[in-house]
Amino acid sequence: MRLTKSTDIALRIAMRLAVLGDDEQPTTREVADAVAVPYNHAAKVVSRLQHLGVVEARRGRGGGLALTPAGRTGSIGRLVRELEGVGDVVGCEDDPPCPLRSACRLRGVLRQAQEAFYAALDPYTVDDLVGPPTGPVLLALTGRPGQD
């Protein structure tokens, strides 16, 4: 199973915010640069994270992004489920639909495998992901290579 690019970006943004001090509230552009993703993608992901209650975003002077307590301690499995959606791993109902769909056992097996994947993520939080050696690397990120 491979996560969507949006989920990857969301996890990187949450991890970056988790290592910053309470007085540090970077802009979306600053976070996008630090985790090496395009600003437009980061802005969409931040909006989704805000909707999910993971990130708080304040506009204007003194504004910026901050990880919420729920974003810090919530389950990574739950977050990934929310970001990825509940769709099937394979497109049994795509156009054209799979001719095996009425008698196929693969769909159920893949659904079980997908749930096992999420279940393996359930015990972990963003705080768990930013311990050493990851946290110091996240703190050292300042932007894209070659930028000052």
Disulfide bonds with the S-S distance in Angstrom:
none
